[in-house]
C-alpha cells in the first residue's frame, strides 16, 4: 500500500462523529449541530447536567436507565457530595442486622432507580406497552440524538385523513406516526438549576445530549485516542514517503 493510501485509510478510520445517519427508519429529521460532533467535539457539561435533570424529573417516571450508576454522574460534572445526595433520594433493597429484607438509601455505586419493580408492573401501568430502557437509546436508533430530539419535538395534530388509533398520539418522526407515549415535554416543564430557559427545544436538546453521553460515555476518550493515532499515522506516512523517495533515488542512481 502506498504511503498516500495509508494516510487516507487513517483519516477514514478516524470516523469520530457522534451520531449515525440522518434518516431514522424512513422518517425525515433535521441534522443538528451538536457540541460532540466531529473529531474534536466534546460534551457540554452544562447541557449534560440539564439533560439529567430532564430525565430525572420527567422521563424517569416511566423509563429506566439500568446500565448507569449514580457515580457515573461525576463524569458529567457533579461533585462527589452532589452524587451522594442525588443517590440518597432513592431507596434500594437491603438487609437489616439480622438478615431481614428492608430498604436503605441508595449509594453512588447503586444503579439508577427503576420506576417499576418488574416488566409486568411496567406494562400494567402503561396500557400494556413496555417503556424502553434509555441507557443505550442514544445509539439504539438510527439518527441517535437527532432522532431523539426530533421525536420529542415531533408531536402535532394529525393531518386531515390520518386515522389515529385510540390511545395514540400523532408524531411526525415515529415510524407509522402513531405513538403510544403521550407528549412528554412542554415549555417550562422543569426549572433548570442553572437558570436556563426551559423551552421545549432546550429540554429536547439537553436530554438528547444526556442520552447520547449515557450510550457512549467514553466518546471523548475515544476521540482523543483517535486524534493521537491519526497524528502518529500522519508522521508515519511522511516518514514512509521520505524513505520511499530516498530508496527510489538510490535505485534510479544505479
N, C-alpha and C positions, 0 to 999 in steps of 0.2 A: 504494500500500500504506500502511495506517495505521501510525503510529509504534508502536502496540502489536504489530502483526504483525511489524514489523521486529525488535523486541526478542525476540519469540517465536522468529523464524527464527534469530536469533543464538544463542539457547540451544540450539536443536535442532542447529544446525551444529556446536556445540562437541563433542558426542558423543565424549568423550575417554576412554572406558573402555578398559581394556587388552584385554579379551577379546572374544569373539564370543558366539554363542549358547550356552545352557547344554547343549542336547542335542547329541549327536555321532553322526551317521549312524544315528539310530534308537536309540542307547543312552542309558540314563539315567545321569546323573552328578550329583554334588553340586557346586553352585556355591560356590567357596571365596572367602574374603576375602583378596585379595592386596594387598600394600602399594602396588602400581602401579595399582590400580583407581581410578576416579573422576577428576574434572578436575584434582585437586591431588595425585594419587598419584605416588609416586616408587619407584624400585627400591631395595631394601635391599641395600647394597653387600656386607655380610657374607654374605647369602644368595647373592648372585651369585658370590662367590668360593668358597663351599662348593659351589655348583652346578657351577662349573667343575671343581672337584676331583673331583666325582662323574663328570662327563663324562670327564675325563682318565683316571681310574683304572678306570672301568667301561665306559662307553659307547664310548669311543674305540677299543676293541679291535675293534669291528665297524663303527661309524658314523663317517663323515667329517663335517666342517663346512667345506666348501670355500670358503665365502664370507667366512670370518673370517681375519684375520691376527693374529699374536701381539701386535702393537702395539695392537690393539683392546682388549686386556685392561687397558690403562691406564685405560680409561673405566670400569672396574668397581672401581678402587681399587688395582690393583697398581702398584708403582713402576716407573720405567724400568729400574732394575737387576734387579728381580724378573722383568720381562718378558724381558729379555735372557737371564736364567738359565733361564726356562721354555722359551724358543725353542731355546736351545743344547742341550737334552736330545734334540733330534731332528737327523737328518741329511737333507740335501736334495741333489739332483743339482747338480753343479758342474763346472767345467773347471779343470785344473791350469795351470801356467805355460806349457805347450807346447800347450794346447788339447785334451788328452785327457780323456775323461769321468772324473769322480771324485765324491766326496761331500764336503760341508762342513757344519759346524754351522749350523743354521737361524738366521736373523736375525729381529728383530722384524717386519721388513717381509714376511717369508715367510708364506704361507698355512698354516693348521693342517695338521699332518701327517695324511696319509690312511693308514688301516690296510692298504689294498690298493693295488697298483700300477695296477690297472685293473678294469673291471667283471667280466671273465671270472674273474679271481682271486677277487674278492669272492663271486661266485656259487659257485665251486668250494668255497670254504671254508664256505659256509652252505647246503649241500644244494640248491643251485640258486636259492635266494632271494637277492635283492639288498637288503642293508640300506640303508634310505633315508638320504640325507644329512640331517643335523639342523639345518643352518643356518637354515632357514625354518620348521621344524616348529612353532614357537610360534604361527604364523599359518596354517599349511597345513591344519590340522584344525579342524573346527567345534568350538568349545569351547576352543580354544587351550590355555592352561596347565591348565585344569580337565580337559580330555581327557587330556593327558599324565600328570597326577597320577593320574587315575582308572585309566588303563591300567596304570601301574606298580604300583599297589596292587590291581589287579583280578584277580590270579591266585588261583584257588581250585580245589578239587576239582570235577570235572564233576558236575552234578546227575544223579540217577538217570534213566536213559533217554536221556541225551545221548550220542550216538555221536561220540567224539573220534577224528578221523583220525590215522593213525600219524604220529608225528613232530610232533604239535601239542600245545599246552597250552591248557587252558580259561582264558579271560579274560572276565570279566563285561561288559567295555566294548567290546572289539574286535568289529567287525561280524562276525556269524556265530559269535562266541565261541570260535573255534578259531584260535589264533595260533601262528605258526612260531617266534617269538622265545622262547627259554627265559626263565623268570623272571629278570630282570637284577639285582634288588636284594633284599637281606635285611638284617636288623638287624646293625649293627656291621661292615658290609662294608668301610667305609673308616674311617680315623681322622682326624677333622677337625683341621686345623691350629689352629683356634681353641678346641678342646676341647669343642665342641658334641656332644651325644649323637647318634650316627649311627643313629637308628632308621629303619625303612623309611619311615615317614610323613615324617620330617625330610628324608631324602635325596630323596624324591619331590618334596617342595615345593621344595627348593633347586634341583634340576636343572630342574624346570619353570620356575622363575623365571629361571634362566640361559638356557634355550632361548627364553623369551619375549623377553628382552633381545636375544639374538642375532638374532631375527627382526625386531625393531623397536628398534634401538639408539638411535634419535633420538626415542623416545617422550616422554621428559621435555621435550626441546626443543619438540616439537610441542604439548605441553600448555601450556608456558609461553607460547608464541606464541598459542595459542588463548585463554588467560585474558586476555592483553593485548588481543586482538581483541574479546573479549566485553566487556571494560571500555570500550573505545573505542565499540563499538556501543551499549552501555548509555548512555553520555554523549550519543552522537548521538541516541538515541531520546528522551532527556529534552529535549535542545535542540530537536529537531524538534517535539516535543509542545508545548513552551512557545511556540515560534514560531507553530505552528498556532493555539493559543489566542489569541495576540496578534492575528494576522491576522483571525481569526474575529470578535473583538470589534470591530475596526475596520469590518469588513464589516457586522456587525449594527448598529453605530452609525449607519451611513448609511441 
